[in-house]
Amino acid sequence: MVAILGFTREQIFAAVQQMYSQVARSPSTVFHFPTGRNACLLVGYPAEWLDAFPASAIESFAGVGFPFRAECIRPGDRVLDVGAGSGTDTLAAARLVGPSGKVWALDMTPAMLEKLRCSARLAGASQVEPLEGNAEAIPLPDASVDVVTSNGVLNLVPDKRQAFAEIFRVLRPGGCVQIADVVVSRPAGERSKIDAKLWAECVVGASVEEDYLDLFRSVGFANVRVLRRFDYFAGSISPETRRIATALGARSIELAMERPAKPQSMAVRLAARANPLALVRRAIEHRFAGSAATAAALAACYGTLALAGALGAAGLAVPLNARIWAGAIVVFALLAPLALARGRRFHGAWGPSMVSAVGALLVVYAILIFYDWRAEAAGFLAMIGAAFWDQRLYRRAAGC
């Protein structure tokens, strides 16, 4: 039994099943996340689509976006709906594939599957086949579907890499994926992650957006692209859910991707992930930009000296350009407080960036104006302390 974020995967699945069984059986209940026809309209479903579906399919809708924006599905396609719920997206896919197509509706909540079967009968959608199971073990053969669609489900899955690999496995080469899901700008802390309610409400199980997209790329998907981002949690009636969603930068995204017709080499995948701009963006998303700039200033100052000394001891004389060396230290030192200033949007405190700014000025003074090792050391200590302070404030703001 594997423990994940304070829960076993079985406990996470049980929490999700309990929540969505209630959505299926008591659709008139007001939940902390949008549901029903209003939720469909909120995330972008055309009203004329909804008018064509049975009320039973729409009243328990709990999706987070409009994956059909990708326009992947064609007449005659074989489609898999991962986390089909009460069947809104399944019936939409059935209308798009027509009578010559096929739609498998995968869900792990018996109450939702029961409702989906009823909705499919009412809609006369004989091409729909319900499947009980979860995204980590899809009960279909390899390369058996043309399109995979999913809406607000994958953030709930404990082992996302396994789920993404399963989607890749069942999709034929050249096939398309359309997804709506929840992502965050900053990862949740452990105290939030062990709240089963927040898992089931699509908040703390979500991945940082760039990590989420990279995970799809790492299992082999190509042309991974975001079609839309929007504030899904603004529709929540719960101030606490909205607060945590804001602190984590939670939002919905709609995306599309393809399984390449020919397998990509590992070198191509690694090259796509080694983009320096992507690494910088990831540091910002994970709230490590201030810490990274501080570490870079330390490395530029003392790391350069250590490296030059080691090379000299080995008999390799390497000339050190003092202006470039000093310039690198100053640039990284001044970047640190600027990066920490971004934290005020999340934890509301100017303190870390101000302390880091004082430290950076001490370093700049020691490097450019009058060298004093005590001023230099005090400056770096202030910058290090500010970076740790910023991380602590962020974790507290995120309920961590």
N, C-alpha and C positions, 0 to 999 in steps of 0.2 A: 504493500500500500504506500503510495507516494504522497507525501505531505506537500501542499502548495499554498504558500502565503498564509500559513496558520491553519488551513483546512486540508483535509484529504480531498482528492478530486471527487470522491463519492459524496462528501458533504457539500461541495460546491454544486454538483449536479442536483442533489436533493433540495438545496435552497432555491435553485432556479426552477425546478419542477414545482415546488410548492407555490412560488410566486405566480408562475404562469398557469398553473391549474386554477388559481383563483381568478386570473384574468379571463380564462375560458368559461368558468362556471358562474362567475358573478360580474359580468361585463359592465353593469351599472355602477359598480363600486368606483369611487374616485381614488385613483392611485397617484403615487408621487411622480409618475412619468405619464406622458400623454397616451391615451388609448382611444380606440373607436374611430368613427368617421371624422371627428374634429382633428384627431392625430393624423389621419390620412391627408386631410386638407393642409394641415400645418406643414407637413414634410414635402408636399408637392404633387399629390395624386390628383389628376383631373377629375372633376365632379362627375363627368359623364362616364368615366370608368366605374366609379363607385355605384352609380345608379344601375349599372348592369349586373352587379354582384348581389347575392343573397345577403340579407341583413346579418345572418349568423356569421358570415365571413368577416364582415367589417366591424361589428361591435366589439370583437376581441382583438382587433389589430393592435400590435405593440411594436411596430417597426420604427426606425429612426431616420429614414430617408426614402428617396425615390430611386431605387437602383435601375429602373427602366429608362432613366435618362441616357444610359449607355447605348440603348437601341441595339442590343446584341442578338435578340431572338428573332428568328425567321420562321416562316411557315414550314412545317415538317420537321423542325428541330426536335431533338431529344434534350429535355431540360431537367436539371436537378435543382430543387429549391431546398437549400440547407437551412433548417430551422423554420419550417413552413408555417407553424402556428395554426391559426384558425383558417388559413387558406386564401387570404387576400392576394398575395403575390402569386400563389399557385394558380388561382383562377385567371389572373392577369396573363400569366405565361401560357395557360391553356388556350386563351382566346388568340394569342399571338401565334402559337404553333399550329392552330387549327386542328381539324379532325384527323389529319394524317400525322400529327406529331405525338409526342409523349411527354408527360411531366411526372417525375417522381417527387413526392412531397415528404421530406425527411424531417422528423421531429421526435424528441425523446419524452415529451409530456403526453401521457395517454389521453388526458382530458382535451388537449388541443387536437390530437389526431381524431378523436371521436367527433369533434365539432367540424373538422376539415372534411371528414367523410360525408357528413350530413350536408355541408355546404356544396361539395362537389356533386352530390346527387341532385340537390335543388337546382344547380346551375346546368345540369345535364352534361357535365364535363367527364365523359367516359374515358378520356385519355389521361386522367389523373390517377396515379397509383400511390397511396400513402405507404410510407416506410417508417417503422419504428427504429430509432437508433440515434446516435449522436455524431457530430462532425469528426470526432477522433477515429471513428471506425465506420466508414460509409459502406453499407451493404450492397455495393454494386461492383461489377467487373471493371477491370482496367479499360481506359479509353472508351467508355460506353456512353458518354453524353457529349452533346455539342456545346451546351451552355450551362454554367452554374450560376445561380442567383442566390443571394442571401441578404437578409435585412435585419440588422440589430442583433445578431446572434453570435458572431465570432468573438466579440469582446467578452462573452460569457464563458468561453471555452478555456479550461485551465491550460492545456497543452496546445498552444496555438500553432507551433511548428508542425506538430503531428496533423492537426486539422488542415493546415494549408497544403501539406504534402498529400493528404488524402484527396483534397479537391484537385490537385495536380494529377494524381493517379487516375481518377475516374474520368477526367476531361480528355477528349481526343486531341492529338496534335493539331494545332490550328484552331482549337476551340477557344471560346471567350468566357470570361468571368465578369459579372456585374455585381457589385456589392455596395450596400449602405451599412455603415457601422459607426461606432463611437471610438474616438481616439482622444488623447490628451496631449498637452504641451509639456507637462512635467509629471513624472511618475508619482503614484501615490505612495505614502509611507506605510509601514507595517500595521499601525493601529487602524488605519482606514481599511486596509486590505483584509483584516480579519472580521470585518462587519459584513455578515452574510447578506443583509438587506441591501447594502451598497453594491455588493456583487450583482445581485439579482436586478438592481435598478440601473445596470449598465455603466456605473461610474468607475469603480476601482479595479475592475478586471481589464479595463481598456489599456492599450499600449500607447507609448509615445508615437506620434504619427510617423516620423521618419523610420523608427524601428519597425513599425507595422508594415510599411511599404517595403523596407529592406528584407523583411522576413519572407514576403511573397517572392521577391527577386531571388532570395537564397535557395528556395526550393525549385526554381527554374522558370518562373513566370517572366514574361517580357512585356515591354511597353506598359508598365504599370503607371497609371495616370489618375490624378484626382480631377473629377469633373465639377465638384461643388463642395464647399465647406459652409456650414451654418450652425447657429446656436440652437441646437435642439432643446437643451435644458432650460432655455428661457420659457418653454411651455410647461415646466413643472410647477405644481402648486405648492411644493415644499420649499420653504426658505432654506432649510438645512441642505437639501439636495442641491439647490441652486448655489449655495455658498461653497460647498465642496467642489461642485463642477467648475465654478469660477476660479477657485484656488488652484485647481489642477489644469485649467485651460481646456476642459472637456468640450467637445463639439462633435457633430456628425460630419462624416465625409461620404461622398459617393464616388466610387472609382470603378475603373475597368482595366482589364489586362487580358493577355492571351497566353496560351501554352504554345511555344514556338513549334512550327511544323517540323523543324530539325532541332535536336538537343543542343543547348548552349554549352560551350566548354567552361570548365572551372575558371580558366584565365579571364574569359569575358565577364563572368559574374564578379570576380574579384576586382577587375578594373572598374566596373560600374560602381562598386561600393567604395573605391579608394579616392573618390573625388574630394579634394581638400575643402571645398566649400561645404560639402555635405558633412564633413567632420566638424567644421566650425558650427554649422547649424545644429548638429546633434549636441554639441557642448552647450549651446544656448538653451536648447529645449530641455536638457537635463539639469539646467540651472548650475552648470559647472564652468561657465565662461569666466566669471570673476576668479574662481580658484585656478583655472587654467592659465589666465593672464599672469596671476601672481607667481605660479610655478614657473612660467616661462621667463619672468624677470629674474627669479632666483637662479634658474639654469643659465641664463645669459651672463649673469654676474659671476657666480661662483663655479658653475659648471664649466664655463670657458677657461677659467683659471686652472681648474683641476685637470682639464683635458690638456691644456698647454704644458702644465707641469709634468704630467704623465708622459707626454710625447718627448719632452726635453730629457727626462730621466732615461728614456729609451734611446737617446741619441738622435732624435728627430727634431731638428730645430724648425719650428713653424712660426713665421713672423705674424705678430698680432697687430692688426690695424686698430689703434686705440679709439679713433673716431667712430668707426663702425661698431666696435664693441660697446662703447658708451651709448651710442645711438640706439642700439638694440635694447639695452637695459632700460633706457628712458622711455622708449615707445611702449614696451610691455608694462612697465610700472604705471604709466598714465592710462593704459587701457583697462587696468584692473578696477579702479573706482568707477569708470564709465560702465563697465559690464555689471558691476554690483548695483549701480543705480537702477537697472532694470528691475531689480527685486522689489522696489517700492510698489510697483503695480500689483504685487501679489501679497506682500506682508505689511505694506503701509509704512515702513520705517526707513528713514534716511540715514540712520546711524552707521550701518556697515559701509556705505559708499563714502560718507564723510570721514570716517576713521581711515579707510583705505586711501582717500585723497590726501590726508595729512601724512600718512606713511609714504605715499608716492612722492610728495613734495620733499620730504626729508631725503629720500633716495636721490632725487634729481639734484638737490642742493649738494649732497656729498659727491655725486658723480661729476657735475658740471661746474660748480662754483668753488667750493672749498672742501677738499676731501677730509672727512672725519669718520673713522670706522664706527664710532659710537652712533653717529647720526644715521649712517647707512644701516647698521644692525637694527636700530630702533625703528627705522622706516619699514624694513622688511618684516619685523615682528608685528607691527601695526597692520600691515597688509594681510599677513597670514591670519591674525586674529579676526580681522574684518570678514575674511572669506568664511571662516568657521561660524561667525556670528550670523552672517547672511543665510547659511545653510540651516542653522537652528531656527531662525525666524520663519523660513519657508516651511520647514517641517511642521512647525506649530500652526501656521496659517492653513496648511493642508489637512489639519486634523491628524497628524502623524505622531 
